[in-house]
Amino acid sequence: MADCTPFDKTITVTKLAQAYVPIQKLCTLMEPTQALLAGTVFPELVDIYK
């Protein structure tokens, strides 16, 4: 346990994470029944999770 970093110290030399969020054009909406089946109201997002 001597090699552990205590929680009271801040790690400043390490980049922990970086988010990548592409720009999306959400122009149209699905019908409510179709949106419930797809899990989203935006048809542009459906192809991502197929």
Distance bins in CASP14 RR format, pairs under 12 A and 6 or more apart:
PFRMAT RR
TARGET T0000
AUTHOR 0000-0000-0000
RMODE 2
METHOD distances of the structure
MODEL  1
5 11 1 0 0 1 0 0 0 0 0 0 0
5 12 0 0 0 0 0 1 0 0 0 0 0
5 13 0 0 0 0 0 1 0 0 0 0 0
5 14 0 0 0 0 0 1 0 0 0 0 0
10 16 0 0 0 0 0 1 0 0 0 0 0
22 44 0 0 0 0 0 1 0 0 0 0 0
22 45 0 0 0 0 0 1 0 0 0 0 0
22 48 0 0 0 0 1 0 0 0 0 0 0
23 44 0 0 0 0 0 1 0 0 0 0 0
24 40 0 0 0 0 0 1 0 0 0 0 0
24 42 1 0 0 1 0 0 0 0 0 0 0
24 43 0 0 0 0 0 1 0 0 0 0 0
24 44 1 0 1 0 0 0 0 0 0 0 0
24 45 1 0 0 1 0 0 0 0 0 0 0
24 47 0 0 0 0 0 1 0 0 0 0 0
24 48 0 0 0 0 1 0 0 0 0 0 0
25 42 0 0 0 0 1 0 0 0 0 0 0
25 43 0 0 0 0 0 1 0 0 0 0 0
25 44 1 0 0 1 0 0 0 0 0 0 0
25 45 0 0 0 0 0 1 0 0 0 0 0
26 40 0 0 0 0 1 0 0 0 0 0 0
26 41 0 0 0 0 1 0 0 0 0 0 0
26 42 1 0 1 0 0 0 0 0 0 0 0
26 43 0 0 0 0 1 0 0 0 0 0 0
26 44 1 0 1 0 0 0 0 0 0 0 0
26 45 1 0 0 1 0 0 0 0 0 0 0
26 46 0 0 0 0 0 1 0 0 0 0 0
27 42 0 0 0 0 1 0 0 0 0 0 0
27 43 0 0 0 0 1 0 0 0 0 0 0
27 44 1 0 0 1 0 0 0 0 0 0 0
28 34 0 0 0 0 0 1 0 0 0 0 0
28 35 0 0 0 0 0 1 0 0 0 0 0
28 40 0 0 0 0 0 1 0 0 0 0 0
28 41 0 0 0 0 1 0 0 0 0 0 0
28 42 1 0 0 1 0 0 0 0 0 0 0
28 43 1 0 1 0 0 0 0 0 0 0 0
28 44 1 0 0 1 0 0 0 0 0 0 0
28 45 0 0 0 0 0 1 0 0 0 0 0
28 46 0 0 0 0 0 1 0 0 0 0 0
29 35 1 0 0 1 0 0 0 0 0 0 0
29 38 0 0 0 0 0 1 0 0 0 0 0
29 40 0 0 0 0 1 0 0 0 0 0 0
29 41 1 0 1 0 0 0 0 0 0 0 0
29 42 1 0 0 1 0 0 0 0 0 0 0
29 43 1 0 0 1 0 0 0 0 0 0 0
29 44 0 0 0 0 0 1 0 0 0 0 0
29 45 0 0 0 0 0 1 0 0 0 0 0
30 36 0 0 0 0 1 0 0 0 0 0 0
30 37 0 0 0 0 1 0 0 0 0 0 0
30 38 1 0 0 1 0 0 0 0 0 0 0
30 39 0 0 0 0 1 0 0 0 0 0 0
30 40 1 0 0 1 0 0 0 0 0 0 0
30 41 1 0 1 0 0 0 0 0 0 0 0
30 42 1 0 0 1 0 0 0 0 0 0 0
30 43 1 0 1 0 0 0 0 0 0 0 0
30 44 0 0 0 0 0 1 0 0 0 0 0
30 45 0 0 0 0 1 0 0 0 0 0 0
30 46 0 0 0 0 1 0 0 0 0 0 0
31 37 0 0 0 0 1 0 0 0 0 0 0
31 38 0 0 0 0 0 1 0 0 0 0 0
31 41 0 0 0 0 1 0 0 0 0 0 0
31 43 0 0 0 0 0 1 0 0 0 0 0
32 38 0 0 0 0 0 1 0 0 0 0 0
32 39 0 0 0 0 0 1 0 0 0 0 0
32 40 0 0 0 0 0 1 0 0 0 0 0
32 41 0 0 0 0 1 0 0 0 0 0 0
33 39 0 0 0 0 0 1 0 0 0 0 0
33 41 0 0 0 0 0 1 0 0 0 0 0
34 40 0 0 0 0 1 0 0 0 0 0 0
34 41 0 0 0 0 1 0 0 0 0 0 0
34 42 0 0 0 0 0 1 0 0 0 0 0
34 43 0 0 0 0 1 0 0 0 0 0 0
34 46 0 0 0 0 1 0 0 0 0 0 0
35 41 1 0 1 0 0 0 0 0 0 0 0
35 42 0 0 0 0 1 0 0 0 0 0 0
35 43 0 0 0 0 1 0 0 0 0 0 0
35 45 0 0 0 0 0 1 0 0 0 0 0
35 46 0 0 0 0 1 0 0 0 0 0 0
37 43 0 0 0 0 0 1 0 0 0 0 0
37 46 0 0 0 0 1 0 0 0 0 0 0
38 44 0 0 0 0 0 1 0 0 0 0 0
38 45 0 0 0 0 1 0 0 0 0 0 0
38 46 1 0 1 0 0 0 0 0 0 0 0
38 47 0 0 0 0 0 1 0 0 0 0 0
38 48 0 0 0 0 0 1 0 0 0 0 0
38 49 0 0 0 0 1 0 0 0 0 0 0
38 50 0 0 0 0 0 1 0 0 0 0 0
39 45 0 0 0 0 1 0 0 0 0 0 0
39 46 0 0 0 0 1 0 0 0 0 0 0
39 48 0 0 0 0 0 1 0 0 0 0 0
39 49 0 0 0 0 1 0 0 0 0 0 0
40 46 1 0 0 1 0 0 0 0 0 0 0
40 47 0 0 0 0 0 1 0 0 0 0 0
40 48 0 0 0 0 1 0 0 0 0 0 0
40 49 0 0 0 0 1 0 0 0 0 0 0
42 48 0 0 0 0 0 1 0 0 0 0 0
42 49 0 0 0 0 0 1 0 0 0 0 0
END
